[in-house]
Amino acid sequence: MQLATAVDNQPWTSSVWFAADKDLNIYWISSTTRRHSNEVLKNKKVAAAICLPQTPKDTPRGLQLQGTAELLTDKKSIAKAIFLFARRIFTKAQIKQFMKDKNHPHRFYKITPTQFVLFDALNFSDNSRQEYNL
C-alpha cells in the first residue's frame, strides 16, 4: 500500500505492508523512526492507494482511500493488528521481533477510512470507478 501523509503543506508517500479488518479499517506496521510514522502523530489525515500488480494487458484494479490514522496504543487493538498481520503477511514471531528492535522499534497504525474509490474494470464493466463515502 502507498500511504500519503502531509505536514506543513508538504506531502510524503511511503510503501507499507498492510492488512484490513471486516470493518474496512486498514492496519500497517512501521518503525517509529520513519517520516510517515512521525507525520501521522502531527496530522492524522491520510490517503492511501492499493493496486493489484498489472501489466498493460491486464484490466486495471485497485482502490484509493482517505481517512484518519492513529498509532495503536491499547492492547486489544494491537492484538487485533497482530492477528490480522499473522494471517496475511508475517508470523507472530517476526512481528514481535520488529516491535522489540532497539534501533527501529515498530508499532501498529490504523486508518479509519472516510472515503473509498474502487477501480475495477473487470467487475464493474458498466463503470470501472465506484465511489463510497463512509
C-alpha positions as CSV (number, residue, x, y, z in Angstrom):
1,M,0.0,0.0,0.0
2,Q,1.2,3.5,-0.7
3,L,0.5,5.8,2.2
4,A,0.3,9.6,1.9
5,T,0.9,11.9,4.8
6,A,1.4,15.6,5.0
7,V,2.8,18.1,7.5
8,D,3.3,21.8,6.9
9,N,1.7,21.6,3.5
10,Q,4.4,19.1,2.3
11,P,3.1,15.7,1.2
12,W,5.0,12.4,1.6
13,T,4.4,8.9,0.3
14,S,5.6,5.6,1.7
15,S,5.1,2.0,0.8
16,V,3.9,-0.1,3.8
17,W,2.7,-3.6,4.4
18,F,-1.0,-3.7,5.3
19,A,-3.9,-5.8,6.4
20,A,-7.6,-5.0,6.7
21,D,-10.4,-6.0,9.0
22,K,-14.1,-6.7,8.3
23,D,-15.0,-3.1,9.1
24,L,-12.7,-1.8,6.3
25,N,-10.1,-0.4,8.6
26,I,-6.6,-0.6,7.3
27,Y,-3.6,-1.5,9.5
28,W,0.1,-1.1,8.9
29,I,3.2,-1.7,10.9
30,S,6.2,0.8,10.7
31,S,9.2,1.8,12.5
32,T,8.5,4.8,14.8
33,T,11.6,6.4,13.3
34,R,10.1,6.7,9.8
35,R,8.9,10.0,8.5
36,H,5.4,8.8,7.8
37,S,5.1,7.5,11.4
38,N,6.0,10.9,12.8
39,E,3.8,12.7,10.4
40,V,0.7,10.7,11.4
41,L,1.2,12.0,15.0
42,K,1.2,15.6,13.8
43,N,-1.6,15.3,11.2
44,K,-4.0,12.3,11.3
45,K,-5.5,12.9,7.9
46,V,-4.0,10.5,5.4
47,A,-4.7,9.0,2.0
48,A,-3.6,5.6,0.5
49,A,-3.6,3.6,-2.7
50,I,-3.6,-0.1,-3.2
51,C,-3.4,-1.6,-6.7
52,L,-3.1,-5.1,-7.9
53,P,0.1,-5.9,-9.9
54,Q,-0.5,-5.4,-13.5
55,T,0.9,-5.2,-17.0
56,P,-0.5,-3.2,-19.9
57,K,-2.5,-6.3,-20.9
58,D,-4.3,-6.6,-17.5
59,T,-7.5,-4.9,-16.5
60,P,-6.9,-2.1,-14.0
61,R,-7.9,-2.9,-10.5
62,G,-7.3,-1.2,-7.2
63,L,-8.5,1.3,-4.7
64,Q,-7.8,4.7,-3.3
65,L,-8.9,5.9,0.1
66,Q,-8.8,8.8,2.5
67,G,-9.3,8.7,6.3
68,T,-7.8,9.3,9.7
69,A,-4.8,7.5,11.0
70,E,-3.8,6.7,14.5
71,L,-1.0,5.0,16.4
72,L,-2.4,2.0,18.2
73,T,-1.7,2.0,21.9
74,D,-4.2,-0.2,23.6
75,K,-3.5,-3.9,24.0
76,K,-6.8,-5.1,22.4
77,S,-6.2,-3.1,19.2
78,I,-2.6,-4.2,19.0
79,A,-3.6,-7.8,19.5
80,K,-6.1,-7.5,16.6
81,A,-3.5,-6.0,14.3
82,I,-1.0,-8.7,15.2
83,F,-3.7,-11.3,14.4
84,L,-4.5,-9.7,11.0
85,F,-0.9,-9.5,10.0
86,A,-0.1,-13.0,11.2
87,R,-2.9,-14.3,8.9
88,R,-1.7,-12.3,5.9
89,I,2.0,-11.3,6.0
90,F,4.4,-12.0,8.8
91,T,4.5,-14.6,11.6
92,K,3.8,-13.6,15.2
93,A,7.5,-14.2,15.9
94,Q,8.6,-11.8,13.1
95,I,6.1,-9.2,14.3
96,K,7.4,-9.4,17.9
97,Q,10.9,-9.1,16.6
98,F,10.1,-5.9,14.7
99,M,8.4,-4.4,17.7
100,K,11.4,-5.2,20.0
101,D,14.0,-3.8,17.6
102,K,16.1,-1.4,19.7
103,N,17.1,0.9,16.9
104,H,13.9,0.9,14.9
105,P,11.0,-0.2,17.1
106,H,7.9,-0.9,15.1
107,R,4.3,-0.1,16.1
108,F,0.9,-0.6,14.5
109,Y,-1.2,2.1,13.0
110,K,-4.7,2.1,11.8
111,I,-6.6,4.1,9.1
112,T,-10.3,4.6,9.6
113,P,-11.5,5.4,6.1
114,T,-13.9,8.1,5.3
115,Q,-14.0,7.5,1.5
116,F,-13.1,4.7,-0.9
117,V,-12.8,4.9,-4.6
118,L,-12.6,1.4,-6.3
119,F,-11.2,1.0,-9.8
120,D,-12.2,-2.4,-11.2
121,A,-12.9,-2.6,-14.9
122,L,-13.1,-6.4,-14.5
123,N,-16.0,-6.5,-12.1
124,F,-17.7,-3.1,-12.8
125,S,-18.0,-3.4,-16.5
126,D,-20.6,-0.6,-16.8
127,N,-18.5,1.8,-14.8
128,S,-15.0,0.9,-13.7
129,R,-15.0,3.5,-10.9
130,Q,-17.1,3.2,-7.8
131,E,-17.1,5.8,-5.0
132,Y,-18.2,5.1,-1.4
133,N,-18.4,7.7,1.4
134,L,-18.4,6.1,4.8
